Amino acid sequence: MKMNVDQQIRAAAEALLTSSASSPQPTPHLRMRRNGHMSAVRRFFCLFVTFDLLFTCLMWLIIILLNGDDIVSALSKQIVRYDIHTSLFDIVMAAASRFIFLLLFYGFLYICHWWVIALTTAGTCAFLIGKVFLYSWTSANQPVFQVLLVLISFVLSWGEAWFFDFQVLPHELQAMEYMQAFSSCPESERAPLLRNYLQNLHRIDDYTESIGNFYSPVDSPQNSDDEDTRISGAGGRGSLQDMKYRREGQEVLEVSWRMLNSPDWKLERETAEGDTVYSKKMPHVGKVLKLTGIVDFPPDQLLNELFSNVENIPNWNPSILEVIDAHTDINYQVAKEAGGGIVSSRDFVILRHWEMRDQCYISAGISIKHPNVPPVKQYVRGDNGPTCWVMRPIAGDENRCIFQWLLNVDLKGWLPHSVVESALTTTMLDHLRYMREYTEKLK
């Protein structure tokens, strides 16, 4: 029964990954789309541009009707007998021009560059400044409304530029990088987890527990009767949930690996031992930290301690209060307060996954919701974004490795970000120091 369930899970996972890998790649102008649909943030931008035109038209109609003329006479004065010194119809035309150009290039052609919004904003500003000097303000019955129309047009044009450059482009770029992580990499990198473990591990016994029971509510010795019973009972609904967790774990590892190896990191702190902590601002993620240091321990054995023996971490790292319900790849952890009590205790429910990539051992994780571990009043539930530990081998020295830690966490507190980041930097360096002390005892 156990082998049948494993084969079903493996076949379903391979089918999902094969169909995904064989799907056609999006064309360049559709590279930000998902299934040909416009992103939500770009759709809101198009609605904002439409609101700009409608609001300008509405306010213009109110202004011309306040003069006491009927609608036909008012429109005739503003449009038929147009004069830049007395008519405000040109402001409406400026809004209409923005509407046409922005929806044409960003809604229909779906380009992903700021030059169109820059031209429309610059053109609007130049026109409005000229309008201020040429318009006959003394002849207006209600000059306050005319002033408001000019100012509103100015603010809306700059609001469109800000929203596109600071919201649309960063969000879509992040979405593109996320999708490319799984659509553009070769099939060998996207192979099912079971096959990767079979290729990379030295002994079959090493993967039976962690993969056969990718998500196991209760740990039990390998090949025990309890284990066989538990797997047999998960053949239906449980196997689908297993595949979901496995696929999400693979995606998290891919994203965190790309984040770790992305450029433009800023040095935050460096110790006398050569350990470094870098930071980077990432769109829609915030500030991410990266720790790098050398550990005198083989990378494969260090992975085993950090992944398979996670329940032993409290024995050597006092920054971890306890690890409860340590599952094969889903675990619940409670962390002690950090930064001398500045950051109070947090708890985390983390889905973890590990693979080998470019000869490196990678253990990645992300926070998830789980029905068996709801938030408790005793701790603040933290949120881990794509996070990973990487063990890079050192050429010519198989007994040492370069340890890297990508930390992407939201502690859900009220403290200023600068205070939390400083405390986290100290905690990361302490973690590396405790790890060295622990690995020395294992030699």
C-alpha positions as a printed Julia matrix, in Angstrom:
443×3 Matrix{Float64}:
   0.0    0.0     0.0
   2.81   2.38    0.89
   4.51   1.88   -2.49
   1.2    2.39   -4.35
   0.57   5.7    -2.62
   4.13   6.87   -3.27
   3.8    5.93   -6.93
   0.5    7.81   -7.23
   2.0   10.93   -5.67
   5.08  10.71   -7.87
   3.06  10.2   -11.07
   0.7   13.08  -10.33
   3.56  15.42   -9.46
   5.45  14.5   -12.63
   2.33  15.07  -14.72
   1.79  18.5   -13.23
   5.4   19.54  -13.72
   5.65  18.1   -17.23
   2.52  19.92  -18.4
   3.78  23.14  -16.86
   7.23  22.82  -18.43
   5.78  22.07  -21.88
   3.38  25.04  -21.89
   4.2   27.76  -24.46
   6.26  30.73  -23.28
   4.54  34.12  -23.27
   5.44  36.59  -26.01
   7.45  39.68  -24.97
   4.5   42.08  -24.96
   2.51  39.63  -22.86
   5.32  38.87  -20.46
   3.48  40.54  -17.55
   0.16  38.84  -18.27
  -1.15  35.68  -16.7
  -3.21  33.62  -19.14
  -3.53  36.72  -21.32
  -5.32  38.74  -18.62
  -4.35  42.19  -17.38
  -2.84  42.39  -13.92
  -5.01  43.85  -11.15
  -2.64  46.75  -10.5
  -2.55  47.72  -14.2
  -6.32  47.41  -14.43
  -6.65  49.83  -11.53
  -4.27  52.21  -13.32
  -6.53  52.15  -16.4
  -9.55  52.85  -14.19
  -7.66  55.75  -12.61
  -6.96  57.23  -16.05
 -10.65  56.87  -16.93
 -11.6   58.57  -13.66
  -9.23  61.42  -14.56
 -11.11  62.1   -17.8
 -14.61  61.74  -16.34
 -13.87  63.88  -13.29
 -12.31  66.64  -15.43
 -15.32  66.62  -17.77
 -17.77  66.75  -14.85
 -16.03  69.66  -13.18
 -15.73  71.52  -16.49
 -19.5   71.16  -17.09
 -20.25  72.46  -13.6
 -18.04  75.51  -14.14
 -19.51  76.51  -17.49
 -23.09  76.08  -16.24
 -22.44  78.26  -13.19
 -22.2   81.25  -15.53
 -25.99  81.14  -15.99
 -26.07  80.04  -19.64
 -28.03  77.05  -20.88
 -26.09  73.98  -21.9
 -26.19  74.7   -25.63
 -24.95  78.29  -25.26
 -22.29  77.28  -22.76
 -20.94  74.53  -25.03
 -20.99  76.89  -28.01
 -18.88  79.46  -26.16
 -16.42  76.87  -24.91
 -16.04  74.72  -28.04
 -17.35  76.42  -31.2
 -15.99  79.86  -30.29
 -12.94  78.5   -28.52
 -10.46  81.04  -27.18
  -7.51  80.04  -25.04
  -7.99  83.21  -22.97
 -11.6   82.46  -21.96
 -12.29  78.75  -22.6
 -11.44  75.81  -20.38
 -12.22  73.19  -23.0
  -8.51  72.74  -23.71
  -8.05  71.32  -20.19
 -10.66  68.69  -21.02
  -8.83  67.93  -24.26
  -5.59  67.52  -22.32
  -7.32  64.94  -20.09
  -8.74  63.22  -23.17
  -5.27  63.09  -24.74
  -3.86  61.48  -21.6
  -6.74  59.01  -21.62
  -6.16  58.0   -25.26
  -2.38  57.72  -25.09
  -2.2   55.94  -21.73
  -4.92  53.39  -22.5
  -3.51  52.79  -25.98
   0.03  52.06  -24.83
  -0.58  50.62  -21.35
  -4.02  49.06  -21.75
  -4.06  47.85  -25.36
  -0.39  47.54  -26.39
   0.55  46.62  -22.81
   4.02  48.15  -22.87
   6.1   48.06  -19.71
   8.09  51.29  -19.83
   7.67  54.68  -18.22
   8.38  56.88  -21.27
   4.71  57.29  -22.31
   3.55  58.39  -18.86
   6.58  60.69  -18.68
   5.6   62.38  -21.96
   1.93  62.81  -21.0
   2.81  64.21  -17.57
   5.46  66.58  -18.93
   3.13  67.73  -21.72
   0.27  68.32  -19.29
   2.47  70.33  -16.93
   3.86  72.49  -19.75
   0.36  73.16  -21.08
  -1.09  74.02  -17.65
   1.75  76.42  -16.87
   1.16  78.18  -20.18
  -2.59  78.22  -19.52
  -2.05  80.0   -16.2
  -0.3   82.89  -17.98
  -2.66  83.1   -20.97
  -6.07  82.66  -19.3
  -8.04  85.82  -18.5
  -8.72  85.28  -14.81
 -10.34  88.69  -14.26
 -13.12  87.93  -16.72
 -14.18  84.75  -14.91
 -17.31  84.9   -12.75
 -16.1   82.11  -10.43
 -12.27  82.13  -10.65
 -11.96  79.77   -7.68
 -13.47  76.89   -9.66
 -11.24  77.59  -12.66
  -8.21  77.5   -10.37
  -9.39  74.21   -8.89
  -9.81  72.7   -12.35
  -6.22  73.6   -13.27
  -4.82  72.29   -9.99
  -6.84  69.07  -10.12
  -5.66  68.38  -13.65
  -2.07  68.96  -12.52
  -2.41  66.66   -9.48
  -4.15  63.87  -11.41
  -1.49  63.78  -14.12
   1.27  63.49  -11.51
  -0.78  60.92   -9.58
  -0.94  58.75  -12.69
   2.83  59.03  -13.17
   3.51  58.12   -9.53
   1.13  55.17   -9.51
   2.5   53.67  -12.71
   6.17  54.08  -11.82
   5.94  53.12   -8.13
   3.11  50.57   -8.17
   2.43  49.06  -11.6
   5.99  48.49  -12.8
   7.44  47.12   -9.51
   4.47  44.8    -8.88
   4.48  43.41  -12.41
   8.26  43.01  -12.41
   8.06  40.98   -9.22
   5.26  38.87  -10.68
   7.28  38.29  -13.86
  10.35  37.18  -11.89
   8.17  34.89   -9.8
   6.62  33.23  -12.86
   9.91  32.98  -14.73
  11.34  31.13  -11.76
   9.12  28.19  -12.72
   8.5   28.63  -16.45
  11.95  29.5   -17.82
  14.21  27.13  -15.89
  15.1   23.78  -17.5
  13.17  20.64  -16.7
  16.11  19.23  -14.79
  15.68  22.0   -12.23
  11.93  21.47  -12.07
  12.08  17.69  -11.77
   9.92  16.16   -9.07
  11.36  16.2    -5.61
  11.44  12.42   -5.34
  13.69  12.11   -8.39
  16.05  14.85   -7.18
  16.51  13.11   -3.86
  17.17   9.8    -5.56
  19.91  11.45   -7.64
  21.52  13.52   -4.89
  21.39  11.42   -1.73
  23.91   8.69   -1.01
  21.54   6.27    0.74
  17.9    5.47    0.1
  17.26   5.45    3.83
  17.99   9.19    3.93
  14.95  10.19    1.94
  12.33   7.66    2.97
  11.11   9.56    6.02
  11.41  13.11    4.71
   9.83  12.44    1.32
   7.56   9.48    1.85
   5.96  11.53    4.61
   6.49  15.02    3.19
   3.8   16.2     5.55
   3.3   13.98    8.57
   1.22  15.25   11.53
   3.04  12.91   13.94
   6.65  11.76   13.69
   7.29   8.06   14.02
  10.31   5.81   13.47
  10.99   4.87    9.89
   9.3    1.68    8.65
   7.21   1.43   11.83
   3.66   0.09   11.84
   2.33   3.53   12.71
   4.04   5.01    9.69
   2.55   2.48    7.29
  -0.9    3.04    8.71
  -0.59   6.79    8.44
   0.49   6.65    4.78
  -2.24   4.22    3.86
  -4.86   6.53    5.28
  -3.57   9.45    3.22
  -4.08   7.87   -0.17
  -6.99  10.09   -1.18
  -7.4   13.6     0.14
  -4.07  13.47    1.99
  -2.03  12.68   -1.13
  -3.44  15.75   -2.9
  -2.47  17.91    0.06
   0.99  16.33    0.02
   1.43  17.29   -3.63
   0.28  20.83   -2.92
   2.82  21.23   -0.12
   5.56  19.67   -2.22
   4.89  21.97   -5.18
   4.73  25.05   -2.97
   8.01  24.05   -1.35
   9.69  23.79   -4.75
   8.39  27.21   -5.74
   9.56  28.81   -2.5
  13.03  27.34   -2.95
  13.27  28.68   -6.51
  12.18  32.18   -5.5
  14.44  32.37   -2.46
  17.41  31.06   -4.49
  16.92  33.83   -7.07
  16.56  36.45   -4.35
  19.74  35.26   -2.65
  21.76  35.48   -5.87
  20.32  38.78   -7.11
  22.69  41.79   -7.34
  22.83  45.17   -5.56
  23.06  44.09   -1.91
  24.12  46.71    0.65
  26.56  45.85    3.46
  24.98  46.33    6.9
  27.54  44.78    9.26
  30.82  42.85    9.13
  32.46  41.04   12.04
  36.11  40.41   12.83
  35.63  36.79   11.74
  34.6   37.94    8.27
  30.88  37.27    8.7
  28.74  39.73    6.75
  25.12  40.83    6.82
  23.77  42.5     3.69
  20.38  44.08    3.06
  18.3   44.84    0.01
  15.0   46.58   -0.64
  12.78  44.42   -2.81
   9.5   45.53   -4.45
   6.4   44.47   -2.57
   8.59  42.58   -0.07
  10.49  45.21    1.86
  13.94  44.9     3.36
  15.56  41.47    3.15
  18.71  40.42    5.03
  21.46  38.05    3.88
  24.01  36.5     6.24
  27.25  34.93    4.94
  29.95  33.14    6.92
  32.23  30.1     6.85
  31.44  27.07    9.02
  34.0   24.32    9.65
  31.56  21.53    8.87
  30.73  19.55    5.7
  27.77  21.09    3.82
  25.77  17.87    3.55
  26.09  17.17    7.26
  25.19  20.76    8.12
  22.05  20.44    6.0
  21.17  17.27    7.89
  21.47  19.12   11.21
  19.42  22.11   10.05
  16.73  20.18    8.2
  16.43  16.62    9.46
  17.47  17.32   13.07
  15.53  20.54   13.51
  14.21  19.27   16.83
  17.77  19.45   18.2
  18.26  23.15   17.41
  17.17  24.33   20.91
  20.04  22.26   22.34
  22.64  24.51   20.72
  20.86  27.76   19.79
  19.39  29.6    22.81
  17.59  32.07   20.52
  15.06  29.31   19.78
  12.75  28.7    22.71
  11.22  25.44   21.53
  10.23  23.46   18.46
   6.8   21.87   18.73
   5.2   19.2    16.49
   8.33  18.91   14.33
   6.94  17.53   11.07
   8.99  16.29    8.21
   8.54  19.52    6.26
   6.04  21.53    8.25
   7.06  22.58   11.71
   5.94  24.92   14.41
   8.65  26.99   16.06
   8.59  29.44   18.93
  11.45  31.95   19.04
  12.68  33.7    22.14
  12.7   37.45   22.39
  15.52  39.06   20.43
  17.61  42.2    20.68
  17.68  42.2    24.46
  13.9   42.04   24.71
  13.2   44.66   22.04
  11.47  42.05   19.89
   9.13  39.82   21.91
   8.61  36.1    21.33
   7.19  35.08   17.99
   5.85  31.79   16.71
   5.99  30.51   13.14
   4.35  27.76   11.12
   6.81  27.02    8.32
   6.69  24.85    5.23
  10.25  23.74    4.42
  11.85  22.16    1.39
  15.42  21.33    0.43
  17.25  20.54   -2.79
  20.68  20.74   -4.38
  21.31  23.57   -6.84
  24.67  24.31   -8.48
  26.39  21.93   -6.04
  24.86  23.86   -3.11
  22.55  22.45   -0.46
  19.48  24.68   -0.07
  16.82  24.51    2.62
  13.99  26.96    1.93
  10.84  27.79    3.85
   7.79  30.01    3.99
   5.03  30.63    6.52
   1.73  28.89    5.93
  -1.61  28.56    7.68
  -2.38  25.2     9.2
  -5.65  24.12   10.86
  -3.84  22.22   13.61
  -1.77  25.23   14.71
  -3.98  28.33   15.03
  -2.53  31.58   16.44
  -2.3   31.71   20.23
  -2.48  34.7    22.57
   0.85  33.85   24.19
   2.87  34.71   21.06
   2.67  37.05   18.09
   2.39  35.01   14.9
   5.29  36.0    12.62
   5.25  35.73    8.86
   8.22  34.36    6.93
   8.38  35.21    3.25
  10.57  33.13    0.92
  13.55  32.32    3.17
  16.44  29.91    2.79
  19.63  28.48    4.25
  22.37  27.7     1.72
  25.45  25.55    2.3
  28.04  26.17   -0.44
  30.97  23.73   -0.63
  34.5   25.16   -0.62
  36.68  23.86   -3.44
  39.44  21.65   -2.13
  38.07  21.55    1.42
  35.17  19.16    1.85
  35.1   19.65    5.63
  34.11  23.34    5.44
  31.34  25.27    3.74
  30.05  28.78    3.18
  26.8   29.24    5.08
  24.26  31.8     3.81
  20.94  32.77    5.35
  18.31  34.76    3.47
  15.94  36.26    6.04
  12.64  37.69    4.81
  10.4   38.06    7.83
   7.53  40.26    8.99
   7.38  40.17   12.78
   3.93  41.84   12.86
   4.86  44.26   15.6
   4.49  47.97   16.25
   8.23  48.67   16.58
  10.01  50.85   13.99
  11.56  48.9    11.13
  15.03  50.26   11.89
  14.9   48.89   15.44
  13.64  45.48   14.3
  16.24  45.24   11.51
  19.06  46.02   13.94
  17.82  43.34   16.33
  17.49  40.81   13.52
  21.02  41.53   12.29
  22.37  40.78   15.76
  20.26  37.63   16.0
  21.56  36.33   12.66
  25.18  36.81   13.7
  24.48  35.14   17.05
  22.88  32.22   15.23
  26.03  31.71   13.17
  28.19  31.85   16.3
  26.02  29.28   18.08
  26.1   27.08   14.99
  29.91  27.07   14.97
  30.02  26.16   18.64
  27.56  23.31   18.09
  29.3   21.88   15.03
  32.61  21.86   16.92
  31.03  19.52   19.45
  29.85  17.19   16.68
  33.33  16.63   15.26
